[in-house]
Amino acid sequence: MAEQLKVSRGSVSTNARMLVGIGFIEKVTVPGDRQDYYQLSDAPFLRMIDGYLQRMRHMQTIVETADRKIPAQFADTKNRLQQMRHFYREAVLSNELLLAQLSESPDSRN
């Protein structure tokens, strides 16, 4: 692949790991072969959205915890945290809806 794309093997490896991490591709093994092989995941776009949702929920928890721990006298900070809480709440809700809608669609598996 590196030769075909005219990039370093390290770059291919780094980007392959990133694509595995977001659920777009998955590593597969070939019996008797130690080389790494990859294939497109089943429902890659659904898996990408699901991974995004997991990261968003994690950030939402961090922001909510920070907001609870910041004293009220830090009004500017509390205001920014409230804005972030609103953003993450709405982002999670809209992406959960998108994931549910796409999961119901027969075309979503491709």
C-alpha positions as CSV (number, residue, x, y, z in Angstrom):
1,M,0.0,0.0,0.0
2,A,2.8,2.4,0.9
3,E,4.4,1.8,-2.5
4,Q,1.1,2.4,-4.4
5,L,0.4,5.6,-2.5
6,K,4.0,6.7,-2.5
7,V,4.1,7.3,1.3
8,S,6.1,5.8,4.1
9,R,5.1,2.5,5.7
10,G,5.0,4.2,9.0
11,S,2.4,6.7,7.6
12,V,0.3,3.8,6.3
13,S,0.5,2.0,9.7
14,T,-0.3,5.2,11.7
15,N,-3.4,5.9,9.5
16,A,-4.5,2.3,9.5
17,R,-4.5,2.4,13.4
18,M,-6.5,5.6,13.4
19,L,-9.1,4.1,11.0
20,V,-9.3,1.0,13.3
21,G,-9.7,3.3,16.3
22,I,-12.7,5.0,14.8
23,G,-14.2,1.8,13.7
24,F,-14.0,2.4,9.9
25,I,-11.7,-0.6,9.2
26,E,-10.8,-3.7,11.2
27,K,-7.7,-5.8,11.3
28,V,-8.0,-9.4,10.0
29,T,-5.6,-12.3,10.2
30,V,-4.6,-14.7,7.6
31,P,-3.6,-18.1,9.0
32,G,0.2,-18.6,8.7
33,D,0.8,-15.0,7.6
34,R,2.2,-12.5,10.1
35,Q,1.5,-9.4,7.9
36,D,-1.3,-7.1,8.9
37,Y,-4.4,-7.1,6.8
38,Y,-7.4,-4.8,7.0
39,Q,-10.9,-4.8,5.7
40,L,-13.8,-2.3,5.8
41,S,-15.9,-2.8,8.9
42,D,-19.5,-3.9,8.8
43,A,-21.6,-0.7,8.9
44,P,-18.5,1.6,9.1
45,F,-20.4,4.8,9.2
46,L,-22.6,3.6,12.1
47,R,-19.5,2.5,14.0
48,M,-17.9,5.9,13.4
49,I,-20.9,7.7,14.8
50,D,-21.0,5.4,17.7
51,G,-17.3,6.0,18.5
52,Y,-17.9,9.8,18.2
53,L,-20.8,9.5,20.6
54,Q,-18.6,7.6,23.1
55,R,-16.0,10.4,23.0
56,M,-18.7,13.1,23.3
57,R,-20.3,11.4,26.3
58,H,-16.9,11.2,27.9
59,M,-16.3,14.9,27.4
60,Q,-19.9,15.6,28.6
61,T,-19.1,13.9,31.9
62,I,-15.8,15.8,32.3
63,V,-17.5,19.1,31.7
64,E,-20.4,18.3,34.1
65,T,-17.9,17.3,36.8
66,A,-15.8,20.4,36.3
67,D,-19.0,22.6,36.4
68,R,-20.0,21.0,39.7
69,K,-16.5,21.5,41.2
70,I,-15.9,25.1,40.1
71,P,-17.0,27.6,42.9
72,A,-19.9,29.9,42.0
73,Q,-17.7,33.0,42.4
74,F,-16.0,32.1,39.1
75,A,-19.0,33.3,37.1
76,D,-17.2,33.6,33.8
77,T,-15.8,30.1,34.0
78,K,-19.2,28.7,35.1
79,N,-20.8,30.5,32.1
80,R,-18.3,28.9,29.7
81,L,-18.8,25.5,31.3
82,Q,-22.6,25.9,30.9
83,Q,-22.2,26.7,27.2
84,M,-20.0,23.6,26.9
85,R,-22.6,21.5,28.7
86,H,-25.3,22.7,26.4
87,F,-23.1,22.0,23.3
88,Y,-22.3,18.4,24.4
89,R,-25.9,17.7,25.5
90,E,-27.3,18.8,22.2
91,A,-24.5,17.1,20.2
92,V,-25.1,13.8,22.0
93,L,-28.8,14.0,21.6
94,S,-28.7,14.8,17.9
95,N,-26.1,12.1,17.1
96,E,-28.1,9.5,19.1
97,L,-31.1,10.3,17.0
98,L,-29.0,10.1,13.8
99,L,-27.6,6.8,14.8
100,A,-31.0,5.4,15.6
101,Q,-32.4,6.6,12.3
102,L,-29.5,5.2,10.3
103,S,-29.6,1.9,12.2
104,E,-33.2,1.5,11.1
105,S,-32.4,2.0,7.5
106,P,-31.5,-1.1,5.4
107,D,-29.0,1.0,3.4
108,S,-27.0,2.0,6.6
109,R,-25.1,-1.3,6.6
110,N,-23.1,-0.4,3.5
